Amino acid sequence: MGIEFVDLFNQWASSYDDTVNGSDPEYKEVFAGYEQMLQELADIAISPVLEFGVGTANLTKKMTDQNKVVIGIEPSDEMRKIALVKCPEAAIYRGDFINFPSLQTPVRSVVSSFAFHHLNDQEKRLALKQYYDKLEADGEVIFIDTLFKDEAYKQQLIQEAEDQGHLNLAQDLREEYYPFLEDLEQMFLQLGYVVSFKQLNKFAWLIHAKKGE
Ligand SMILES: C[S@@+](CC[C@H](N)C(=O)[O-])C[C@H]1O[C@@H](n2cnc3c(N)ncnc32)[C@H](O)[C@@H]1O
């Protein structure tokens, strides 16, 4: 479910780290402050951590460097190969946000960076419901991802991308499942989480949801 983009990620794997470090002008602003954003998430994640959409394990590595126990889930074989070399300390399995190997370990944080928007609304809800049931009583979901503050801001971002000639980015902003802040907030609240949002760059937000009473 929600893994229709995997071929694209297999092809992107070998150059992915160059992209997040700013080599592609079109996506430079999307990943502006990438290392600091991931560090901020890594610092607040509580071990044991379950991470989805590990990619090349840049977030994973920051957490294992802090001696946190991390179980990673990644659907792309090519991404996973790079991740296993970069971060042998983590257990990284094939799977996705919804279908992943059953875990014996208790989980206190479910984390993900730049990946949750691959799920449509129905899939997002299904995934967040599973995590609520799986998390320990003091558990948290902590994501970094692109979202839109509102419709006007979405149109502004698309217009700016087009004005800069960033037509792939403009198309992504139109077609991918980036949520509106209010809709995502409602989804978390309806499932019983207490959630807060913090903008990190022009596109990316930190989404921090705690399991309610
Ligand atoms: C933009 S990369 C982000 C990688 C890494 N988390 C980071 O911050 O650099 C998105 C990752 O999500 C993975 N992905 C795509 N669809 C997914 C799904 N349905 N479930 C879990 N991961 C998915 C991709 O294979 C890719 O590795």
The ligand as an SDF file (V2000), in Angstrom:
LIG
                    3D

 27 29  0  0  0  0  0  0  0  0999 V2000
   12.5490   11.4140    0.1820 C   0  0  0  0  0  0  0  0  0  0  0  0
   13.0730    9.8440    0.7830 S   0  0  0  0  0  0  0  0  0  0  0  0
   13.4200   10.1960    2.5020 C   0  0  0  0  0  0  0  0  0  0  0  0
   14.5160    9.3140    3.0520 C   0  0  0  0  0  0  0  0  0  0  0  0
   14.9970    9.6430    4.4520 C   0  0  0  0  0  0  0  0  0  0  0  0
   13.9540    9.4260    5.4370 N   0  0  0  0  0  0  0  0  0  0  0  0
   15.5110   11.0490    4.5490 C   0  0  0  0  0  0  0  0  0  0  0  0
   15.0260   11.8370    5.3550 O   0  0  0  0  0  0  0  0  0  0  0  0
   16.4160   11.3920    3.7800 O   0  0  0  0  0  0  0  0  0  0  0  0
   11.5410    8.9420    0.9210 C   0  0  0  0  0  0  0  0  0  0  0  0
   11.7310    7.4890    1.3140 C   0  0  0  0  0  0  0  0  0  0  0  0
   10.4490    6.9240    1.6000 O   0  0  0  0  0  0  0  0  0  0  0  0
   10.4020    5.6380    1.0080 C   0  0  0  0  0  0  0  0  0  0  0  0
    8.9810    5.3060    0.7570 N   0  0  0  0  0  0  0  0  0  0  0  0
    8.2450    5.5060   -0.3560 C   0  0  0  0  0  0  0  0  0  0  0  0
    6.9930    5.0310   -0.1780 N   0  0  0  0  0  0  0  0  0  0  0  0
    6.9520    4.5060    1.0860 C   0  0  0  0  0  0  0  0  0  0  0  0
    5.9520    3.8360    1.8610 C   0  0  0  0  0  0  0  0  0  0  0  0
    4.7190    3.6510    1.3960 N   0  0  0  0  0  0  0  0  0  0  0  0
    6.2760    3.4090    3.1030 N   0  0  0  0  0  0  0  0  0  0  0  0
    7.5130    3.6280    3.6160 C   0  0  0  0  0  0  0  0  0  0  0  0
    8.5020    4.2520    2.9230 N   0  0  0  0  0  0  0  0  0  0  0  0
    8.2240    4.6810    1.6760 C   0  0  0  0  0  0  0  0  0  0  0  0
   11.2330    5.7400   -0.2490 C   0  0  0  0  0  0  0  0  0  0  0  0
   11.6500    4.4760   -0.7330 O   0  0  0  0  0  0  0  0  0  0  0  0
   12.3710    6.6340    0.2220 C   0  0  0  0  0  0  0  0  0  0  0  0
   13.4280    5.8770    0.7660 O   0  0  0  0  0  0  0  0  0  0  0  0
  1  2  1  0
  2  3  1  0
  2 10  1  0
  3  4  1  0
  4  5  1  0
  5  6  1  0
  5  7  1  0
  7  8  2  0
  7  9  1  0
 10 11  1  0
 11 12  1  0
 11 26  1  0
 12 13  1  0
 13 14  1  0
 13 24  1  0
 14 15  1  0
 14 23  1  0
 15 16  2  0
 16 17  1  0
 17 18  1  0
 17 23  2  0
 18 19  1  0
 18 20  2  0
 20 21  1  0
 21 22  2  0
 22 23  1  0
 24 25  1  0
 24 26  1  0
 26 27  1  0
M  CHG  2   2   1   9  -1
M  END
$$$$
